[in-house]
Amino acid sequence: MMNISEALEPIAAWFSSLGIPEPVTHWGHPVMMGIVIFVVGSFVGVSGWRGKLLQDTDKDAAVKSRSAHRQLAPWLFIFLAGGYTGGVLSLVMQHQPLFESPHFWTGSIVLLLLLVNGAISLSGFFGDKAGLRVVHAYLGSTAILILFVHAVLGFNLGLSL
């Protein structure tokens, strides 16, 4: 049976054939994903919590924050999923094992958490249940916190390669 690295090798070979400089192959994923995590991820988390916390005191600000959260959260997931794919390919291009790094596993967990969180949101919180809105807030916050740990693990991984 072929392992995942072997299956991805033709794609990695094609990217390698483009003559991408080694520093870009090595540090491109961490730099771009760092921006996504710290800028977009933080904005999505803060706007979600702001919408939740202001709903009783400043309805207009709460509506704006919820709207911003609703518009940007799907993009965060798309950017993270794309970055995940790029990170995996970067490891294959550098002939590194995929499943041995906590960085790989934290990235996988975050995508799973955000997928579940998106399903909760897209369901309309199963009839706008307050408890599911709380679950959504804390699940999203957990994902963001894991992303911060993920970034540190990724930086350490980059230094070790």
Secondary structure, 3 states (H helix, E strand, C coil): CCCHHHHHHHHHHHHHHCCCCHHHHHHHHHHHHHHHHHHHHHHHHHHHHHHHHCCCCCHHHHHHHHHHHHHHHHHHHHHHHHHHHHHHHHHHHCCCCCCCCHHHHHHHHHHHHHHHHHHHHHCHHHHHCHHHHHHHHHHHHHHHHHHHHHHHHHHHHHHHC
